[in-house]
Amino acid sequence: MCTALSFKTHDTYFGRNLDYDFSYGEKIAIVPRTHPFLFRNGTRLENHFSIMGVAHMDGDYPLYYDAINDAGLGMAGLNFVGNAFYHKKSKTKTNVASFELIPYILLQAKSVKEATSLLEKIEVTDEAYSELFPPSALHWLISDLEESIVLEVQKDGIHIYPNPYGVLTNNPPFLEQINSLNLYYGLSSKDPENTLAPTLSKKKFYSRGLGTIGLPGDLTSSSRFVRAVFARFHSVSPTDESRSIHQYFHIMGMVEQVRGLCEVKEGEYEYTIYTSCYNLS
């Protein structure tokens, strides 16, 4: 369970909450511009964008959870169990294993448009990194300074969706997530208008925030999606770096997991292991 966000003030900030019930020992991993990077399909990139992100390191190989490149493109993989479906190797497309998809895109693309062009030419395969690390069922948020897309790989192929909401969580699939937003179009940061009995005299509101009644507060991925979208679009922040970052972490705090609130099995709980924040600008 995770939440990813693209958030713009003066600059554009990108990152995610990683929510899970245990840690793989996450580290900051950097691939310099001239570091050769070899893919399972035999492609070797020697001159490319540099990338930085959070990864599990197996020796000197970074298994990235999220990262950005020095051109201002960010990418994060989030759990998509039950819907993600990776395919066997193709004879007509470039084969890229799911675990190497983040470096494949970020080493070569400087924008969402270029990332989309690369994605249209590949097959995301079910090749495992190793016996210890089988493929993780994921979908991805990809963002640059101005726009975002969602990548979902399912049984019927690769789907690339524009994402003007700048938010991604987990299940259900992205199109179902955005369709569910219809239920919340009445939410507001303002006090509500009396449409129940509009001819009656106004009563003093007993509390601030009544316009947010109905904003889901549970820990499910669909509810976190709604909360993050609401916070992103109603957020008011100064545009300097320090206060923009402060606001970003406030938004992510609305969807973080507190240890003890989501039990996955006896005595074990999902919690927010880390929150990443990158300046794409």
BAFI-3210 file (N, C-alpha, C; in Angstrom, 3 decimals, decimal comma, padded with zeros to 6 digits):
// residues 281
n [1|2|3|4|5|6|7|8|9|10|11|12|13|14|15|16|17|18|19|20|21|22|23|24|25|26|27|28|29|30|31|32|33|34|35|36|37|38|39|40|41|42|43|44|45|46|47|48|49|50|51|52|53|54|55|56|57|58|59|60|61|62|63|64|65|66|67|68|69|70|71|72|73|74|75|76|77|78|79|80|81|82|83|84|85|86|87|88|89|90|91|92|93|94|95|96|97|98|99|100|101|102|103|104|105|106|107|108|109|110|111|112|113|114|115|116|117|118|119|120|121|122|123|124|125|126|127|128|129|130|131|132|133|134|135|136|137|138|139|140|141|142|143|144|145|146|147|148|149|150|151|152|153|154|155|156|157|158|159|160|161|162|163|164|165|166|167|168|169|170|171|172|173|174|175|176|177|178|179|180|181|182|183|184|185|186|187|188|189|190|191|192|193|194|195|196|197|198|199|200|201|202|203|204|205|206|207|208|209|210|211|212|213|214|215|216|217|218|219|220|221|222|223|224|225|226|227|228|229|230|231|232|233|234|235|236|237|238|239|240|241|242|243|244|245|246|247|248|249|250|251|252|253|254|255|256|257|258|259|260|261|262|263|264|265|266|267|268|269|270|271|272|273|274|275|276|277|278|279|280|281]
n.u [000,859|000,692|001,302|001,671|002,792|002,600|003,374|002,872|004,262|006,012|008,170|008,256|007,358|007,991|007,230|006,768|004,891|006,122|004,524|004,472|004,787|007,261|010,755|013,092|015,569|016,158|017,969|019,643|020,256|022,422|022,913|025,472|026,054|027,891|028,109|028,138|025,203|023,604|021,094|018,710|017,976|020,221|020,917|023,147|023,732|025,769|026,152|024,031|021,144|021,647|020,516|018,720|017,557|015,399|016,205|016,432|019,500|021,217|024,131|025,898|023,725|020,860|017,618|015,075|012,610|011,510|012,435|014,287|015,443|018,200|017,101|014,638|012,522|010,374|009,685|007,707|007,053|004,217|002,368|000,281|-001,276|-002,855|-003,905|-001,817|-000,011|002,533|004,232|005,333|008,473|008,706|008,728|008,712|008,887|010,854|012,196|011,735|012,421|010,268|011,497|013,550|012,450|012,165|014,901|015,275|013,521|014,137|016,861|016,877|014,769|013,583|011,220|007,636|006,427|008,533|008,988|006,575|006,779|008,898|007,709|005,689|006,990|007,880|007,890|006,794|008,238|007,924|010,227|012,247|014,241|015,912|015,938|015,396|014,194|011,386|009,190|007,638|004,281|003,215|002,126|002,760|003,592|004,448|006,091|006,714|007,787|005,362|003,272|001,620|001,574|000,009|001,150|-000,010|000,267|-001,375|-003,325|-004,347|-002,481|-000,282|-001,166|-001,457|-002,170|-003,264|-002,724|-004,122|-004,581|-002,360|-001,787|-001,332|-002,351|-002,996|-004,742|-008,230|-007,800|-006,538|-008,449|-010,842|-010,401|-010,416|-012,983|-014,450|-014,216|-016,389|-018,197|-017,462|-017,610|-018,895|-017,355|-015,611|-013,380|-014,523|-017,094|-020,213|-023,083|-026,436|-028,463|-030,261|-032,501|-033,138|-034,662|-034,818|-033,585|-030,106|-027,989|-025,470|-022,370|-021,166|-018,587|-015,430|-014,531|-016,702|-017,321|-015,864|-017,080|-017,688|-015,360|-013,280|-011,809|-010,499|-008,015|-007,786|-006,710|-008,272|-009,568|-007,395|-006,529|-008,589|-008,360|-005,757|-005,973|-007,885|-006,471|-004,245|-005,366|-006,607|-004,687|-002,879|-000,019|002,978|005,525|008,242|011,156|011,554|009,058|007,374|008,220|007,616|004,821|004,313|005,007|003,050|000,759|001,348|001,352|-001,337|-002,061|-000,492|000,540|000,006|001,810|000,293|-002,342|-003,190|-003,442|-001,673|-001,065|-001,072|000,189|001,749|002,126|001,112|002,889|004,048|007,065|008,956|008,985|009,451|010,775|011,307|012,761|011,750|012,377]
n.v [-001,184|002,105|005,607|007,897|011,098|014,047|017,404|020,830|023,986|026,783|025,333|021,854|019,080|015,704|012,409|009,812|007,875|004,973|002,205|-000,591|-003,860|-004,652|-003,860|-003,746|-002,754|-000,059|002,157|005,186|005,492|006,137|006,553|007,485|009,668|008,540|005,919|002,583|000,784|-002,227|-004,099|-006,834|-007,596|-007,327|-004,794|-002,111|000,750|003,519|006,259|008,480|009,873|010,880|009,205|009,252|007,805|005,858|002,632|-000,965|-002,396|-004,824|-006,084|-004,151|-003,428|-001,498|-001,932|-000,216|001,644|004,159|007,070|009,818|011,582|013,629|015,284|016,001|014,173|011,943|008,776|006,247|003,100|001,291|-000,959|-003,303|-005,559|-008,495|-007,332|-006,429|-007,771|-009,369|-010,106|-012,803|-012,992|-010,932|-011,216|-009,115|-006,682|-004,527|-006,138|-005,667|-006,258|-006,167|-005,254|-003,656|-001,514|001,166|002,275|001,889|003,678|006,175|006,578|007,270|008,978|012,338|013,515|013,217|012,777|011,640|009,379|008,029|007,412|005,566|003,549|002,619|000,974|-001,290|-004,534|-005,427|-007,692|-010,896|-011,711|-012,707|-010,979|-012,503|-015,739|-015,129|-012,665|-012,386|-011,168|-008,073|-007,111|-004,362|-000,964|002,212|005,637|008,333|011,347|014,665|018,107|019,266|017,444|014,242|010,660|007,414|004,119|000,970|-002,499|-005,118|-008,159|-007,780|-006,187|-003,262|-000,271|003,170|006,005|009,375|011,477|013,808|014,315|013,832|011,917|008,663|005,527|002,339|-000,607|-000,124|-000,582|002,283|003,721|003,037|004,166|006,945|007,213|006,814|009,224|010,761|010,479|012,293|014,922|016,974|017,810|020,336|023,022|025,133|026,546|024,790|025,332|025,978|023,806|022,014|023,015|025,665|027,983|028,522|030,311|031,076|029,008|029,145|027,709|024,822|023,982|024,303|023,235|021,795|021,497|019,374|017,067|013,714|013,222|010,537|008,742|006,397|003,697|002,474|001,948|003,191|005,190|006,677|007,659|009,482|011,317|012,310|013,510|015,502|017,039|017,837|019,466|021,483|022,563|025,292|027,035|028,824|029,701|029,326|027,219|025,894|026,112|024,998|022,323|021,667|021,835|019,801|017,517|017,706|017,105|014,448|013,393|013,175|010,769|008,809|005,714|004,556|002,684|-000,160|000,334|-001,006|-004,178|-006,899|-009,529|-011,587|-009,551|-008,108|-005,253|-002,976|-000,063|003,317|003,326|005,010|008,408|009,909|012,788|014,684|017,332|018,131|020,227]
n.w [000,000|-000,955|-001,640|-004,241|-005,432|-007,397|-007,155|-007,466|-006,865|-007,097|-008,080|-009,145|-007,288|-006,434|-005,398|-002,895|-000,468|000,990|001,939|003,935|005,479|006,295|005,990|003,291|003,630|002,626|000,489|-000,584|-003,953|-006,635|-010,078|-012,009|-014,873|-016,710|-016,009|-016,938|-017,804|-017,753|-019,347|-019,149|-021,686|-023,163|-023,925|-023,504|-021,825|-021,960|-022,025|-020,687|-018,971|-015,571|-012,624|-009,535|-006,555|-004,368|-003,344|-003,141|-002,610|-004,340|-004,085|-006,279|-007,738|-008,307|-007,182|-007,922|-006,118|-006,367|-008,240|-009,744|-012,685|-013,931|-015,772|-014,984|-014,746|-013,104|-011,476|-010,023|-008,542|-007,534|-005,445|-007,082|-006,841|-008,026|-010,256|-011,893|-014,619|-016,073|-019,122|-021,323|-023,101|-025,965|-029,546|-031,206|-029,930|-027,758|-025,040|-021,628|-018,331|-015,461|-013,104|-013,959|-015,159|-014,230|-014,267|-017,045|-018,280|-017,022|-017,503|-020,133|-020,999|-021,050|-020,522|-019,983|-022,440|-023,973|-022,412|-022,773|-025,490|-025,438|-023,867|-025,495|-027,203|-025,933|-024,293|-021,179|-019,214|-017,472|-016,275|-013,582|-011,142|-009,531|-007,870|-005,267|-005,489|-006,915|-009,593|-008,746|-008,297|-009,845|-010,556|-012,191|-011,515|-013,506|-013,900|-015,097|-015,227|-015,908|-016,423|-015,819|-016,075|-015,883|-015,776|-016,489|-016,561|-017,807|-018,317|-020,863|-022,042|-022,317|-020,694|-020,912|-019,218|-019,180|-016,367|-014,818|-012,189|-010,674|-008,741|-007,353|-006,073|-005,017|-005,754|-006,751|-010,400|-012,249|-013,841|-012,606|-010,133|-010,690|-011,641|-009,331|-008,069|-008,678|-006,623|-004,760|-005,492|-004,225|-002,109|-000,261|000,532|001,690|003,875|003,985|001,841|002,791|001,562|002,349|003,769|002,526|002,878|005,507|008,366|008,703|010,580|013,059|012,285|013,916|013,794|012,145|008,813|007,829|005,180|004,326|005,117|004,546|003,227|002,778|005,456|005,975|005,681|003,230|-000,184|-002,145|-000,692|000,226|-002,191|-002,869|-000,719|-001,109|-003,642|-003,076|-001,174|-002,690|-004,708|-003,294|-001,774|-000,449|-000,800|000,030|-002,376|-002,045|-001,617|000,926|002,322|000,451|000,363|002,990|002,867|001,032|002,552|004,496|002,980|002,248|004,759|005,312|004,236|005,262|006,851|010,060|012,352|013,658|013,053|010,802|010,496|009,201|009,675|012,632|015,062|013,268|011,224|008,669|007,745|007,236|005,794|004,606|003,384|000,344|-001,322|-004,109|-005,976|-009,031|-010,618]
ca.u [000,000|001,548|000,717|002,640|002,248|003,287|002,808|003,549|004,123|006,870|008,817|007,445|007,868|007,533|007,683|005,797|004,970|006,225|003,828|004,610|004,890|008,669|011,683|014,175|016,819|016,190|019,125|019,693|021,102|022,692|023,597|026,058|025,827|028,801|028,176|027,479|024,055|023,281|019,749|018,618|017,830|021,523|021,195|024,117|023,734|026,998|025,954|022,603|020,850|021,918|019,301|018,866|016,300|015,405|016,289|017,122|020,742|021,730|025,481|025,914|022,563|019,750|016,235|014,474|011,204|011,172|013,659|014,184|016,689|018,645|016,334|013,385|011,486|010,296|008,926|007,533|006,278|003,344|001,736|-000,902|-001,436|-004,120|-004,212|-000,608|000,263|003,678|004,109|006,524|009,273|008,126|009,629|008,569|009,110|012,005|011,809|012,264|011,879|009,583|012,388|014,479|011,671|012,476|016,117|015,146|012,862|014,781|018,172|016,763|013,707|013,642|009,869|006,554|006,240|009,573|008,737|005,462|007,304|009,643|006,794|004,905|007,827|008,439|007,093|007,219|008,265|007,805|011,524|012,591|015,612|016,585|014,999|015,056|013,383|010,485|008,598|006,649|003,104|003,262|001,862|003,746|003,325|005,568|005,789|007,728|007,433|004,042|002,213|001,843|000,852|000,016|001,413|-000,511|000,502|-002,367|-003,391|-004,633|-001,397|000,175|-002,090|-000,853|-003,275|-002,941|-003,122|-004,138|-004,738|-001,030|-001,817|-001,546|-002,237|-002,881|-005,981|-008,431|-007,106|-006,590|-009,702|-011,861|-010,117|-010,873|-014,442|-015,010|-014,188|-017,731|-018,911|-016,917|-017,574|-019,455|-016,409|-015,135|-012,622|-015,346|-018,282|-021,257|-024,299|-027,626|-029,396|-031,229|-033,706|-032,533|-035,489|-034,700|-032,492|-028,815|-027,517|-024,022|-021,704|-020,572|-017,188|-014,821|-014,273|-017,910|-017,339|-015,135|-017,826|-017,740|-013,995|-013,015|-010,670|-009,941|-006,668|-007,797|-006,048|-009,231|-009,808|-006,180|-006,523|-009,496|-007,795|-004,585|-006,454|-008,508|-005,422|-003,398|-006,052|-007,018|-003,518|-002,397|001,338|003,989|006,250|009,661|011,507|011,370|007,651|006,778|008,527|006,823|003,446|004,319|004,981|001,727|-000,156|001,656|000,958|-002,764|-002,283|000,504|000,063|000,550|001,998|-000,713|-003,701|-003,523|-002,803|-001,600|-001,199|-000,968|001,344|002,497|001,303|001,613|003,166|004,834|008,491|009,619|008,377|010,468|010,391|012,316|012,447|011,964|012,800]
ca.v [000,000|003,277|006,765|008,732|012,441|015,141|018,587|021,994|025,364|027,383|024,145|020,641|018,099|014,353|011,413|008,809|007,103|003,523|001,561|-002,044|-004,400|-004,821|-003,114|-004,471|-002,029|000,898|003,051|006,142|004,932|007,070|006,055|008,647|009,749|007,711|004,560|001,645|000,089|-003,365|-004,645|-008,264|-007,832|-007,141|-003,366|-001,517|002,208|004,067|007,704|008,554|010,754|010,322|009,012|009,144|007,390|004,915|001,295|-002,049|-002,682|-006,186|-005,787|-002,789|-003,250|-000,857|-002,283|001,068|001,839|005,447|007,782|010,886|011,811|015,024|016,059|016,407|013,147|011,077|007,541|005,471|001,875|001,045|-002,270|-003,447|-007,012|-009,008|-006,714|-006,395|-009,023|-009,206|-011,050|-013,505|-012,188|-010,674|-011,308|-007,911|-005,488|-004,551|-006,768|-005,031|-006,878|-005,170|-004,704|-002,696|-000,541|002,531|002,767|001,900|004,927|007,389|006,766|007,660|009,937|013,586|014,046|012,237|012,471|010,694|008,130|007,372|006,869|004,356|002,528|002,072|000,071|-002,356|-005,540|-005,574|-009,148|-011,492|-012,230|-012,384|-010,530|-013,692|-016,592|-014,428|-011,492|-012,566|-009,895|-007,417|-006,649|-002,905|000,015|003,285|007,050|008,984|012,780|015,678|019,393|019,761|016,448|012,906|009,528|006,153|002,926|-000,291|-003,639|-006,115|-009,295|-007,338|-005,372|-002,051|000,858|004,440|006,931|010,703|011,588|015,218|014,388|013,808|011,028|007,241|004,655|000,931|-001,051|-000,787|000,067|003,742|004,246|002,883|005,155|008,290|007,185|006,909|010,615|011,320|010,425|013,280|016,233|017,980|018,208|021,706|023,615|026,227|026,152|024,361|026,132|025,293|023,373|021,120|023,823|026,967|029,128|028,741|031,208|030,414|028,682|029,243|026,415|024,401|023,602|024,524|022,020|021,040|021,215|018,128|015,890|012,750|012,891|009,258|008,792|005,066|003,451|001,771|002,666|004,058|006,366|007,492|008,350|010,634|012,306|012,947|014,396|016,668|017,864|018,413|020,514|022,576|023,036|026,655|027,022|029,739|029,036|029,113|025,806|025,348|025,964|024,065|020,977|021,510|021,563|018,468|016,503|017,768|016,342|013,026|012,990|012,846|009,417|007,876|004,591|004,532|001,299|-000,621|000,583|-001,892|-005,465|-007,805|-010,811|-011,424|-008,827|-007,426|-004,149|-002,108|001,293|004,095|003,106|006,279|009,343|010,552|014,052|015,144|018,538|017,850|021,441]
ca.w [000,000|-001,093|-002,304|-004,951|-005,623|-008,077|-006,503|-008,029|-006,394|-008,126|-008,625|-009,128|-006,332|-006,770|-004,428|-002,489|000,764|000,847|003,047|003,898|006,834|006,648|005,141|002,628|003,830|001,525|000,433|-001,690|-005,010|-007,730|-011,274|-012,698|-016,322|-017,513|-015,466|-017,857|-017,218|-018,617|-019,190|-019,424|-023,128|-023,780|-024,132|-022,586|-021,928|-021,383|-021,897|-020,382|-017,847|-014,247|-011,840|-008,088|-005,958|-003,251|-003,915|-002,444|-003,319|-004,369|-004,533|-006,823|-008,620|-007,597|-007,475|-007,554|-005,761|-006,961|-008,619|-010,733|-013,411|-013,893|-016,741|-014,364|-014,893|-011,938|-011,673|-008,798|-008,675|-006,392|-005,476|-007,936|-006,736|-008,525|-011,548|-012,724|-015,322|-016,969|-020,223|-021,789|-024,016|-027,278|-030,694|-032,027|-029,125|-026,855|-023,781|-020,424|-017,123|-014,633|-012,080|-014,562|-015,924|-013,799|-014,922|-018,500|-018,671|-016,517|-018,110|-021,542|-021,312|-020,284|-020,362|-020,073|-023,858|-024,387|-021,688|-023,458|-026,743|-025,093|-023,351|-026,605|-027,998|-025,110|-023,592|-019,789|-019,085|-016,141|-015,852|-012,195|-010,904|-009,013|-007,140|-004,029|-005,812|-008,053|-010,020|-007,889|-009,034|-009,698|-011,610|-012,040|-011,781|-014,185|-013,908|-015,362|-014,626|-016,299|-016,572|-015,268|-016,651|-015,146|-016,572|-015,941|-017,442|-017,440|-019,231|-022,228|-022,565|-021,637|-020,719|-020,499|-018,989|-018,649|-014,963|-014,409|-010,732|-010,076|-007,580|-007,599|-004,900|-005,405|-006,384|-008,038|-011,514|-012,245|-014,387|-011,568|-009,092|-011,063|-011,747|-007,982|-007,621|-008,847|-005,347|-003,828|-006,138|-003,338|-001,067|-000,424|001,634|002,213|004,625|003,054|001,667|003,292|000,522|002,995|003,999|002,213|003,264|006,940|008,743|008,847|011,913|013,180|012,174|015,183|013,598|010,842|008,046|007,501|003,749|004,053|005,570|003,453|002,797|003,442|006,366|006,238|005,176|001,952|-001,277|-002,832|000,151|000,199|-003,479|-002,773|000,202|-001,714|-004,708|-002,437|-000,567|-003,742|-005,458|-002,410|-001,042|-000,675|-000,256|-000,509|-003,454|-001,777|-001,497|002,263|002,677|-000,506|000,854|004,206|002,452|000,425|003,604|005,118|002,129|002,383|006,104|005,307|003,714|005,783|007,646|011,413|012,790|014,600|012,582|009,679|010,801|008,055|010,353|014,074|015,577|012,212|010,742|007,606|008,203|006,277|006,043|004,290|002,443|-000,496|-001,960|-005,057|-006,736|-010,451|-011,305]
c.u [000,890|000,739|001,838|001,972|003,183|002,595|003,587|003,224|004,852|007,617|007,846|008,117|007,203|008,031|006,561|005,957|005,156|005,631|003,955|004,765|006,312|009,526|012,705|015,527|017,050|017,406|018,933|020,695|021,202|023,391|024,150|025,880|026,677|028,937|027,462|026,350|023,596|021,889|019,726|018,452|019,136|021,880|022,156|024,137|024,964|026,935|024,454|022,387|021,302|020,597|019,651|017,524|016,503|015,322|016,728|018,357|021,091|023,136|025,518|024,743|021,407|018,391|015,378|012,998|010,685|012,466|013,302|015,478|017,017|018,016|014,986|012,226|011,531|009,420|008,883|006,664|005,505|002,653|000,438|-001,255|-002,827|-004,519|-003,001|-000,378|001,378|003,715|005,432|007,252|008,629|009,183|009,627|008,833|010,397|011,550|012,516|011,612|011,292|010,520|013,365|013,752|012,001|013,796|016,010|014,528|013,690|016,172|018,070|015,779|013,822|012,260|008,864|006,331|007,267|009,407|007,623|005,930|008,093|008,704|005,988|005,683|008,307|007,387|007,640|007,104|008,221|009,125|011,843|014,008|016,461|015,532|014,529|014,123|012,553|009,871|007,583|005,509|002,936|002,502|002,648|003,126|004,586|005,211|006,990|007,244|005,975|002,939|002,629|001,066|000,913|000,268|000,877|-000,315|-000,409|-002,429|-003,600|-003,605|-001,054|-000,865|-001,376|-001,975|-002,748|-003,480|-003,074|-004,288|-003,393|-000,906|-001,968|-001,444|-002,112|-004,149|-007,157|-007,667|-007,431|-007,919|-010,848|-011,654|-010,682|-012,389|-015,091|-015,007|-015,537|-018,494|-018,545|-016,878|-018,153|-018,522|-015,878|-014,303|-013,407|-016,473|-019,391|-022,403|-025,490|-028,573|-030,420|-032,572|-033,334|-033,365|-035,421|-033,521|-031,218|-028,499|-025,997|-023,413|-021,020|-019,088|-016,714|-014,685|-015,503|-018,023|-016,631|-015,861|-018,057|-016,379|-013,579|-011,734|-010,028|-008,624|-006,634|-007,177|-007,010|-009,518|-008,586|-006,082|-007,388|-008,895|-006,625|-004,990|-007,058|-007,443|-004,573|-004,084|-006,501|-005,850|-003,161|-001,040|002,150|004,886|007,739|009,906|011,160|009,902|006,891|007,006|007,717|005,384|003,327|004,218|003,681|000,714|000,093|001,316|-000,512|-003,027|-001,251|-000,156|000,779|000,649|000,968|-002,133|-004,138|-002,775|-002,832|-001,581|-000,879|000,335|002,170|001,585|001,959|001,805|003,981|006,306|009,287|008,708|009,500|009,900|011,551|011,836|012,774|012,499|014,298]
c.v [001,226|004,411|007,553|010,037|013,294|016,428|019,811|023,258|026,213|026,281|022,969|019,607|016,752|013,395|010,491|008,444|005,647|002,901|000,052|-002,535|-004,778|-004,108|-004,051|-003,786|-001,031|001,819|004,068|005,620|005,920|006,332|007,272|008,553|008,768|006,290|003,598|000,898|-000,970|-003,888|-006,111|-008,562|-007,639|-005,696|-002,860|-000,008|002,757|005,582|007,956|009,627|010,086|010,189|008,849|008,725|006,456|003,509|000,290|-002,382|-004,156|-006,112|-004,350|-002,543|-002,646|-001,362|-001,112|000,937|003,129|006,190|008,936|010,910|013,300|015,875|016,500|015,463|012,231|009,869|006,767|004,258|001,598|-000,302|-002,256|-004,932|-007,428|-008,435|-006,623|-007,770|-008,761|-010,367|-011,771|-012,624|-012,116|-010,840|-010,021|-006,617|-005,628|-005,081|-006,096|-005,698|-005,807|-004,514|-003,669|-001,599|000,897|003,015|002,816|003,210|006,138|007,618|007,376|008,791|011,183|014,169|012,904|011,833|011,455|009,358|007,343|006,723|005,587|003,228|001,872|001,038|-001,152|-003,380|-005,632|-007,049|-009,598|-012,085|-011,766|-011,838|-011,705|-014,562|-015,914|-013,253|-011,754|-011,230|-009,365|-006,900|-005,151|-002,200|001,266|004,653|007,648|010,459|013,586|017,001|019,773|018,715|015,102|011,885|008,365|005,036|001,713|-001,380|-004,761|-007,214|-008,860|-006,352|-004,165|-000,942|002,086|005,468|008,307|010,812|013,052|015,404|014,369|012,916|009,593|006,506|003,217|000,503|-000,181|-000,089|001,555|004,292|004,104|003,896|006,527|008,328|007,356|008,343|011,304|011,397|011,579|014,690|017,341|018,440|019,608|022,114|024,751|025,677|025,787|025,363|025,327|025,001|022,392|021,832|025,285|028,173|029,423|029,656|030,416|030,171|028,787|027,849|026,070|024,079|024,107|023,177|021,227|020,740|019,924|016,902|014,966|012,429|011,611|009,294|007,455|004,874|002,755|002,622|003,590|005,314|007,269|008,271|009,609|011,713|013,053|013,899|015,659|017,603|018,547|019,599|021,687|023,155|024,463|026,769|028,179|028,985|028,855|027,642|025,219|025,108|025,086|022,626|020,677|021,154|020,183|017,390|016,547|016,957|014,846|012,506|012,623|011,407|008,424|006,821|004,595|003,081|000,944|-000,473|-000,356|-003,211|-006,362|-009,261|-010,579|-010,733|-008,102|-006,432|-003,451|-000,702|002,007|003,992|004,365|007,126|010,009|011,828|014,525|016,446|018,274|019,053|021,654]
c.w [000,000|-001,707|-002,961|-005,346|-006,467|-007,656|-006,957|-007,256|-007,437|-008,847|-008,558|-008,241|-006,599|-005,698|-004,019|-001,024|000,382|002,100|002,898|005,323|007,219|005,618|004,521|002,825|002,718|001,632|-000,692|-002,713|-006,166|-008,868|-012,013|-014,214|-017,129|-016,978|-016,416|-017,145|-018,203|-018,297|-019,610|-020,910|-023,893|-024,060|-023,068|-022,834|-021,230|-021,222|-021,798|-019,321|-016,552|-013,501|-010,366|-007,515|-004,792|-003,824|-002,863|-003,265|-003,195|-004,952|-005,008|-007,772|-007,835|-008,091|-006,993|-007,192|-006,399|-007,239|-009,542|-011,537|-013,438|-014,989|-016,181|-014,591|-013,681|-012,206|-010,371|-009,090|-007,400|-006,556|-006,277|-008,013|-007,217|-009,871|-012,472|-013,347|-016,324|-017,956|-020,508|-022,810|-025,394|-028,367|-031,518|-031,262|-028,320|-025,507|-022,608|-019,225|-016,216|-013,632|-012,644|-015,338|-015,527|-014,399|-016,444|-018,981|-018,270|-017,091|-019,509|-021,832|-020,448|-020,016|-020,394|-021,529|-024,339|-023,673|-022,366|-024,750|-026,497|-024,680|-024,462|-027,411|-027,210|-024,706|-022,181|-019,438|-017,631|-015,642|-014,437|-012,117|-010,437|-008,336|-005,862|-004,283|-007,070|-008,454|-009,009|-008,757|-008,810|-010,819|-011,253|-012,299|-012,382|-014,351|-014,365|-014,772|-014,845|-016,315|-015,987|-016,090|-015,677|-016,143|-015,830|-016,984|-016,973|-018,498|-020,674|-022,763|-021,715|-021,806|-020,171|-020,411|-018,599|-017,230|-014,526|-012,908|-010,012|-008,870|-008,062|-006,273|-005,406|-006,146|-005,949|-009,158|-011,607|-012,768|-013,397|-010,449|-009,477|-011,242|-010,379|-007,458|-007,807|-007,529|-004,431|-004,418|-005,259|-002,239|-001,334|000,777|002,292|003,089|003,649|002,966|002,168|002,129|001,076|003,191|003,770|002,633|004,751|007,229|008,952|010,317|011,927|013,098|013,493|015,053|012,251|010,129|007,667|006,007|003,383|004,587|004,377|002,876|003,504|004,261|006,636|005,495|003,818|000,847|-002,012|-002,024|000,198|-001,111|-003,414|-001,878|-000,418|-002,836|-004,106|-001,871|-001,627|-004,410|-004,594|-001,627|-001,446|-000,002|-000,805|-001,482|-003,188|-001,453|-000,133|002,582|001,680|-000,061|002,111|003,861|001,822|001,502|004,404|004,305|002,290|003,776|006,199|004,894|004,237|006,657|008,994|011,870|013,871|014,105|011,461|009,870|009,570|008,496|011,822|014,482|014,538|011,497|009,559|008,158|007,129|006,642|005,721|003,410|001,663|-001,098|-002,822|-005,699|-008,203|-011,208|-011,219]
res [m|c|t|a|l|s|f|k|t|h|d|t|y|f|g|r|n|l|d|y|d|f|s|y|g|e|k|i|a|i|v|p|r|t|h|p|f|l|f|r|n|g|t|r|l|e|n|h|f|s|i|m|g|v|a|h|m|d|g|d|y|p|l|y|y|d|a|i|n|d|a|g|l|g|m|a|g|l|n|f|v|g|n|a|f|y|h|k|k|s|k|t|k|t|n|v|a|s|f|e|l|i|p|y|i|l|l|q|a|k|s|v|k|e|a|t|s|l|l|e|k|i|e|v|t|d|e|a|y|s|e|l|f|p|p|s|a|l|h|w|l|i|s|d|l|e|e|s|i|v|l|e|v|q|k|d|g|i|h|i|y|p|n|p|y|g|v|l|t|n|n|p|p|f|l|e|q|i|n|s|l|n|l|y|y|g|l|s|s|k|d|p|e|n|t|l|a|p|t|l|s|k|k|k|f|y|s|r|g|l|g|t|i|g|l|p|g|d|l|t|s|s|s|r|f|v|r|a|v|f|a|r|f|h|s|v|s|p|t|d|e|s|r|s|i|h|q|y|f|h|i|m|g|m|v|e|q|v|r|g|l|c|e|v|k|e|g|e|y|e|y|t|i|y|t|s|c|y|n|l|s]
***
